[in-house]
Each structure stands twice: as structure tokens, then as C-alpha cells.
């Protein structure tokens, strides 16, 4: 098994920084200096400021108690956070990928690593308070309690305040790893940002993504190169396009939108088709998980039991079943928006290709299979028209992120694309 950072594509600088920090943290543990731990896991700007760092570790390497991983979608924010968590739990302090600490962390079963993956549109205060309380306990393995929060930009204000209190006064052996698109106040609060060290990640180059698809997933080089370019550096989307025929069909349907926009009625039809496709994709992705969760809960509540009181127990479980349905509905909504956003990214790539062709920019197209259509659009619209259409797609993404109803946002976008 390769080391834990092997899947962090095209992020050499970030990997080097995280390796240094993991080595600094391991040095403290090896020294057995419990009274030095707070000096290490403290304010981000003063971490390891003392020249007498244990084990001769460079103080500039620094380890701190709170980190934010930022970068565009597909850059590997959550991959980086999980890999760093594994390196902290590694018995060698290097993220070897072979020891029990690395294996259990990467497998999601380590007792001291808590992973928060929001299923709905936000992370609530009750969930965050419970997490902070558990994270304050002593590590069972003797190393670190690590809290990984994916999509930390979905924290509600109250949840952010609960997390802030924990970051301001962290337990000696607890590390918080947050993932967010950026450090903009809309994504993460200024007060939380000021107490964290930021690890910026970049969009990985298509060549690096293609290499990973070939090496790790056994995909043929030509398919890997096409998928990496079409996914615009997003590793997960590239893998999906390379391996899933249905994903390729959905992409083809999205890229057919520009030639379908022949009038107002066609624009509304295209909007309906895009929304319905996103809903169908989301339903397919959550149906199996929803059924398994409901069956597990009903079994735990006594469904199917024949003993005295079993039927009464299941009748009294209506509240818990209703709460489960509420969570599943929220997860389905999030899945629909994620599916729709993937379609909008593909559409934005098409108009980006038209814009670069209109400007005669010396860059490769994102969608090589629709380059001829984009070229025709570039001649018809010129650079200004292509730019307006690209801005309309990006404005639709922003509107949906701001909780505008997806159908309204998509219909407005389609009309803007038709009118130009």
C-alpha cells in the first residue's frame, strides 16, 4: 500500500508542509513531554515558536491545533485532510500507509478520528456540540484526537460558534481539520480563520489526474486523458466519467443544450430536462442508502419482533422514523444540487471553450468532443456573446448556492443563454 499522501494529486507543496507538521507532532509524542503539548497545539501563529523544538524538528515546520484546507472543487481538500489525519495517527509519524493507525484512519474506522460529512444542506449546532464534546476526550490510542469537517462552509452560525469555542481553548491532544472552498467570510468565519493554519490547494493539472487514473484505476491512457480534461482537473468526476457510461450519457445531454435553445419554449424545455436529470441522478444515488437506513432503524426499534411489547415499541417509534425521513429528505436535496452543479460545470466548460476560440487563445479545449460545436458558437456569438453566456451559467451556480430555487435559477439561465 502506498503512503497516505499518494492520492493527493498535483499538490507537492501542500504534501511537503503536511509531512513536516506530522513529523513535528510525532517528535512531541516521542519526547513524551505532556507539558509541552499545549505549546505545540496552541495558537496558529505561535505554534513551535520556541527554538528548542523536541527531536530537533525545525520550528518553522510547525504543528498547530486547527487547519483549514482550501481549494476549488476536485482539488482534494477532503483527501488532504484525511491523509493528514492518518499521518498524525501513524505510529511512525510519516503516514506510511502500512501501520494500523494509517489503515484504520484511511478506512474510516479509527477510534480517535471523527469525520463529519454533511448529508444535508448544513451542519447544525447540536451535531457540532456533540462532536466537540467527544473530541475533548483523551485519545484512546495515545496519539491525537482528530476531527475532520468536510464542507465546513456549511456550518450554521450557531454551529460555527460552538466550533469556535473549542478551537479557542483546545484540549492538548485534539486537532481540528476543516475543509472549505476558500477563506472568504462567506465560506468560513473570520474568527475561525484567524485561529487556523491555511493549506491552499490548487486545481491539479489534467496530466497528473490522468496519471492517477491509469496507475490506480487501470484506465487506458487515452480514456484517462479525455476524462481528466473533461472533468477540468476534478479527480472524482474524472474517475466517474472514465468508468461510468451513465455519467458520460448525462454529460452528453448537458453539452447538447446549446443547440437545443431555439426559442423561449425550447429554453423552458431544456431547463426542465436539466432539473429532471439531476433529480433522477440524485434519487439513484440515495435510494439504496435510504432503504438500508430505514430497515436498520426499524430492526433496532423492534420491527419484526414477536415478543411481548415488540409491537408497542415500533408504534412508539414514529418520532424517530420521522426524524430519519427528515434527514434523508435533506440529503436528497443536497444530492440534487450537487448533481445539478456538475451539469452546470460541464456547461460552463463549453462556453469557456467558445470564448477561448473566439479570442484565439492558445489553450486546449475542455471538451474535445464538442470542440466543433464550440467553434461554431464562437463564430456566431463572438467573444462578447460567449462571455455573456459563460457569466449566465456562473450566475446560475451562485444563485443556487444562495438558496434560489433551482428550477427558477435554471430557467433564468436558459433564457439568458438563448437571448445571449
DRENTIKOL-626248 format. One record per residue (C-alpha): residue in three letters; y, z, x. Coordinates in steps of 0.5 Angstrom, whole numbers, padded with zeros to 4 digits, always signed. Example, Ala and Ser with C-alpha at 12.3 -4.5 7.8 and 13.67 -1.06 7.14 Angstrom:
ALA-0009+0016+0025SER-0002+0014+0027
***
This chain:
UNK+0000+0000+0000UNK+0007-0002+0003UNK+0012+0003+0004UNK+0016+0005-0003UNK+0022+0001-0001UNK+0018-0005+0000UNK+0020-0008-0007UNK+0028-0007-0007UNK+0029-0014-0006UNK+0035-0016-0001UNK+0038-0009+0000UNK+0038-0008+0007UNK+0044-0004+0008UNK+0042+0001+0002UNK+0035+0002+0004UNK+0037+0004+0011UNK+0042+0009+0008UNK+0037+0012+0004UNK+0032+0012+0009UNK+0037+0016+0014UNK+0038+0021+0008UNK+0031+0022+0006UNK+0030+0024+0014UNK+0036+0029+0014UNK+0033+0032+0007UNK+0026+0032+0011UNK+0029+0036+0017UNK+0031+0041+0013UNK+0025+0043+0010UNK+0021+0042+0017UNK+0026+0047+0019UNK+0024+0052+0014UNK+0031+0054+0013UNK+0032+0056+0006UNK+0039+0059+0007UNK+0041+0052+0010UNK+0039+0048+0004UNK+0045+0050+0000UNK+0049+0047+0006UNK+0045+0040+0005UNK+0045+0040-0002UNK+0052+0041-0004UNK+0059+0037-0005UNK+0058+0030-0003UNK+0064+0030+0002UNK+0062+0036+0006UNK+0054+0035+0006UNK+0052+0036+0013UNK+0059+0036+0016UNK+0056+0041+0021UNK+0054+0038+0027UNK+0048+0043+0028UNK+0044+0039+0023UNK+0037+0041+0023UNK+0032+0037+0027UNK+0037+0033+0031UNK+0039+0029+0025UNK+0045+0025+0025UNK+0050+0029+0021UNK+0053+0022+0018UNK+0047+0020+0015UNK+0048+0026+0010UNK+0044+0028+0004UNK+0047+0031-0002UNK+0045+0033-0009UNK+0048+0028-0013UNK+0047+0020-0012UNK+0050+0014-0016UNK+0046+0007-0016UNK+0051+0002-0018UNK+0050-0006-0018UNK+0049-0012-0023UNK+0043-0012-0028UNK+0037-0014-0024UNK+0040-0011-0017UNK+0034-0006-0017UNK+0038+0000-0019UNK+0032+0004-0022UNK+0028+0001-0017UNK+0032+0004-0011UNK+0033+0011-0015UNK+0025+0012-0016UNK+0024+0009-0009UNK+0029+0015-0006UNK+0025+0020-0010UNK+0019+0018-0007UNK+0022+0019+0000UNK+0024+0026-0002UNK+0017+0028-0004UNK+0014+0024+0001UNK+0010+0029+0006UNK+0013+0025+0012UNK+0020+0024+0009UNK+0019+0017+0010UNK+0017+0014+0004UNK+0010+0012+0007UNK+0007+0010+0000UNK+0001+0013+0002UNK+0001+0020+0001UNK+0000+0024-0005UNK+0008+0025-0006UNK+0009+0018-0006UNK+0004+0015-0010UNK+0005+0020-0016UNK+0012+0019-0016UNK+0012+0012-0016UNK+0006+0012-0021UNK+0011+0017-0026UNK+0006+0023-0025UNK+0010+0027-0020UNK+0011+0034-0023UNK+0018+0035-0020UNK+0020+0028-0021UNK+0023+0028-0028UNK+0025+0021-0031UNK+0030+0019-0036UNK+0029+0012-0039UNK+0034+0012-0046UNK+0030+0009-0051UNK+0036+0008-0056UNK+0043+0007-0055UNK+0045+0013-0052UNK+0043+0019-0048UNK+0044+0026-0053UNK+0046+0032-0051UNK+0040+0036-0053UNK+0036+0032-0049UNK+0040+0033-0043UNK+0041+0040-0044UNK+0033+0041-0044UNK+0033+0036-0038UNK+0038+0041-0034UNK+0034+0047-0035UNK+0028+0044-0033UNK+0031+0042-0027UNK+0033+0048-0025UNK+0026+0051-0023UNK+0023+0052-0017UNK+0019+0045-0014UNK+0012+0046-0015UNK+0011+0042-0009UNK+0015+0046-0004UNK+0020+0040-0003UNK+0025+0038-0008UNK+0026+0037-0016UNK+0029+0030-0017UNK+0032+0028-0024UNK+0032+0020-0024UNK+0037+0018-0030UNK+0037+0011-0031UNK+0042+0007-0035UNK+0047+0014-0034UNK+0052+0009-0037UNK+0049+0011-0044UNK+0050+0019-0043UNK+0054+0021-0049UNK+0061+0025-0048UNK+0057+0032-0049UNK+0051+0030-0045UNK+0056+0028-0039UNK+0059+0035-0040UNK+0052+0038-0039UNK+0050+0034-0033UNK+0057+0035-0030UNK+0056+0043-0030UNK+0049+0042-0027UNK+0052+0037-0021UNK+0058+0042-0020UNK+0053+0048-0019UNK+0046+0045-0017UNK+0040+0049-0015UNK+0039+0049-0008UNK+0033+0044-0008UNK+0035+0040-0014UNK+0037+0032-0013UNK+0040+0028-0019UNK+0040+0020-0018UNK+0044+0017-0023UNK+0044+0009-0025UNK+0050+0005-0028UNK+0053-0002-0027UNK+0059+0001-0024UNK+0063+0007-0022UNK+0068+0005-0027UNK+0070+0010-0032UNK+0067+0006-0038UNK+0060+0007-0034UNK+0061+0014-0031UNK+0066+0019-0032UNK+0071+0020-0026UNK+0069+0028-0025UNK+0061+0026-0025UNK+0063+0020-0020UNK+0067+0025-0016UNK+0061+0029-0014UNK+0056+0024-0013UNK+0055+0019-0007UNK+0055+0012-0009UNK+0050+0007-0007UNK+0052+0000-0008UNK+0047-0005-0009UNK+0048-0013-0009UNK+0045-0019-0013UNK+0039-0021-0009UNK+0039-0028-0006UNK+0034-0032-0010UNK+0031-0034-0004UNK+0029-0026-0003UNK+0027-0026-0010UNK+0022-0032-0010UNK+0019-0029-0003UNK+0017-0023-0007UNK+0014-0027-0013UNK+0010-0030-0008UNK+0008-0024-0004UNK+0007-0019-0009UNK+0005-0023-0015UNK+0001-0029-0013UNK+0006-0034-0016UNK+0006-0041-0013UNK+0012-0042-0008UNK+0015-0048-0013UNK+0015-0044-0019UNK+0018-0038-0016UNK+0024-0041-0013UNK+0025-0044-0020UNK+0024-0038-0023UNK+0029-0034-0018UNK+0034-0039-0019UNK+0034-0039-0027UNK+0034-0031-0027UNK+0040-0031-0023UNK+0037-0026-0018UNK+0034-0021-0023UNK+0028-0020-0021UNK+0025-0017-0027UNK+0027-0023-0031UNK+0024-0028-0025UNK+0018-0025-0026UNK+0018-0026-0033UNK+0020-0033-0033UNK+0014-0035-0028UNK+0009-0031-0032UNK+0010-0031-0039UNK+0010-0038-0043UNK+0013-0035-0049UNK+0019-0033-0044UNK+0020-0040-0042UNK+0020-0042-0049UNK+0025-0038-0051UNK+0030-0040-0045UNK+0029-0047-0047UNK+0031-0046-0054UNK+0037-0042-0052UNK+0039-0048-0047UNK+0038-0053-0053UNK+0044-0049-0056UNK+0050-0053-0053UNK+0047-0060-0056UNK+0046-0057-0063UNK+0053-0055-0064UNK+0055-0061-0068UNK+0059-0057-0074UNK+0061-0051-0077UNK+0054-0051-0081UNK+0051-0052-0074UNK+0054-0047-0071UNK+0052-0041-0076UNK+0045-0044-0076UNK+0045-0043-0068UNK+0047-0036-0069UNK+0042-0034-0074UNK+0037-0037-0070UNK+0039-0034-0064UNK+0039-0027-0067UNK+0032-0028-0071UNK+0029-0030-0064UNK+0032-0023-0061UNK+0029-0019-0067UNK+0022-0023-0066UNK+0022-0021-0059UNK+0024-0014-0060UNK+0019-0013-0065UNK+0014-0016-0061UNK+0015-0011-0055UNK+0016-0005-0059UNK+0011-0005-0065UNK+0005-0003-0061UNK+0008+0003-0058UNK+0011+0005-0064UNK+0004+0005-0068UNK+0001+0009-0062UNK+0006+0014-0062UNK+0005+0015-0070UNK-0002+0015-0069UNK-0002+0020-0063UNK+0003+0025-0067UNK-0001+0025-0074UNK-0007+0027-0070UNK-0003+0032-0067UNK-0001+0035-0073UNK-0008+0035-0076UNK-0009+0028-0080UNK-0016+0026-0081UNK-0018+0034-0081UNK-0023+0036-0086UNK-0022+0044-0084UNK-0018+0049-0089UNK-0011+0048-0088UNK-0011+0041-0085UNK-0008+0037-0091UNK-0003+0042-0092UNK-0001+0041-0084UNK+0000+0034-0085UNK+0004+0035-0091UNK+0009+0039-0088UNK+0010+0034-0082UNK+0014+0030-0086UNK+0020+0032-0082UNK+0017+0031-0075UNK+0015+0024-0077UNK+0022+0022-0080UNK+0025+0024-0073UNK+0020+0020-0070UNK+0022+0014-0074UNK+0029+0015-0073UNK+0028+0015-0065UNK+0023+0008-0066UNK+0029+0005-0070UNK+0034+0007-0065UNK+0029+0004-0059UNK+0028-0003-0063UNK+0036-0003-0064UNK+0036-0003-0056UNK+0031-0008-0055UNK+0034-0013-0060UNK+0041-0012-0056UNK+0037-0013-0049UNK+0033-0019-0052UNK+0040-0022-0054UNK+0043-0020-0048UNK+0038-0024-0044UNK+0039-0030-0048UNK+0047-0030-0047UNK+0046-0029-0040UNK+0042-0036-0040UNK+0047-0039-0044UNK+0053-0037-0039UNK+0049-0040-0033UNK+0049-0046-0037UNK+0057-0046-0038UNK+0057-0044-0031UNK+0054-0050-0028UNK+0058-0054-0033UNK+0064-0051-0030UNK+0062-0052-0022UNK+0060-0059-0024UNK+0067-0060-0027UNK+0070-0057-0021UNK+0065-0061-0016UNK+0064-0054-0013UNK+0058-0055-0007UNK+0054-0050-0010UNK+0047-0051-0013UNK+0046-0050-0021UNK+0043-0044-0024UNK+0039-0048-0029UNK+0036-0054-0025UNK+0032-0057-0031UNK+0038-0057-0035UNK+0043-0060-0030UNK+0044-0067-0033UNK+0046-0064-0040UNK+0051-0059-0036UNK+0053-0065-0032UNK+0055-0069-0039UNK+0058-0063-0041UNK+0063-0063-0035UNK+0065-0070-0036UNK+0066-0069-0044UNK+0070-0062-0043UNK+0073-0062-0036UNK+0074-0055-0032UNK+0078-0052-0037UNK+0074-0053-0043UNK+0068-0051-0039UNK+0071-0045-0037UNK+0073-0043-0044UNK+0066-0044-0047UNK+0064-0039-0041UNK+0069-0034-0043UNK+0067-0034-0050UNK+0060-0032-0048UNK+0062-0027-0044UNK+0067-0024-0049UNK+0061-0024-0054UNK+0057-0020-0049UNK+0063-0015-0048UNK+0064-0015-0056UNK+0056-0013-0057UNK+0057-0008-0051UNK+0063-0005-0055UNK+0058-0004-0061UNK+0061-0010-0065UNK+0055-0012-0070UNK+0051-0017-0066UNK+0051-0023-0072UNK+0059-0022-0072UNK+0060-0023-0065UNK+0055-0029-0064UNK+0057-0033-0070UNK+0064-0032-0067UNK+0062-0034-0060UNK+0058-0040-0063UNK+0065-0042-0067UNK+0069-0042-0060UNK+0063-0046-0057UNK+0064-0051-0062UNK+0071-0052-0062UNK+0072-0051-0055
***
